[in-house]
Amino acid sequence: MAEYTGLNFFEVGELDYVQYLIWRRDAYIQMLSRTEEGQKYLDDCWRMEQTTPDRAKLREKLRREG
């Protein structure tokens, strides 16, 4: 498999804007996932996006504290 060397400045300018934003987001996530602190940040972000409770974990936590 060939190593990806990236795009030059002009190739980036020709990208579809949505594709550029997706690649920028993915690169940021990859950069954060390299460190323990970054992984914690990503885990916290994922947790804050959740809109439905994890009922099984809540029950488990309440049993331990109760």
N, C-alpha and C positions, 0 to 999 in steps of 0.2 A: 504494500500500500504506500503510495506517495505521501510525503509530508506536506501538509497544507501550509503555504507561505503567506497567506493573507491577500488582501486586495490592495492595489495602489490607490492613491488619492483620486484619480480619475474614475477608476472602477467603482469606488464607493459613491461618487457623485452620480453614477448612472443607475444605482440600485433603486428599486421601488422603495418608497419611504417606509411602508409598513414592514417590509423585509429587513430594512436597516434597523428599525426599532426592535424587531424580534432578535436579530443577531446581537445588538447592543445589550439587550436584557440578558440573553444567554451568556454573553461574555462576562457580565457583571456577576451573575450567579456562579459561574465557574471560578471567578477570582475569589469570591467570598468563601466558596466551599474548600479552599486550600488551607484555611486556618481554622483552629478550634473555635476562636471567637466569631469568625464569619459563619461557621456552621450553626452556632448558637443563634446568631442573628437571623439566619434563614429559617431555622426551626420556629423562632418566635414569630416571624412574619407569617409563616404557614398557619400557625396556631391562631393568630389574630384574624385571619381570613375566614376561618371556619364559622359557619352560620348555624349549624345544628350541634347540639351537645353530644358528647360521647357518653351515653348513658351508662354503659358497662363500667367505664373508668370512674365515673362519678359515684356509682354504687360501691365500687371497691374502696374508693377513698373515704366515703362516709362510714363504711363498716370499720375501717382501720381507726378512724378518729372517734367513732361512737362507742 
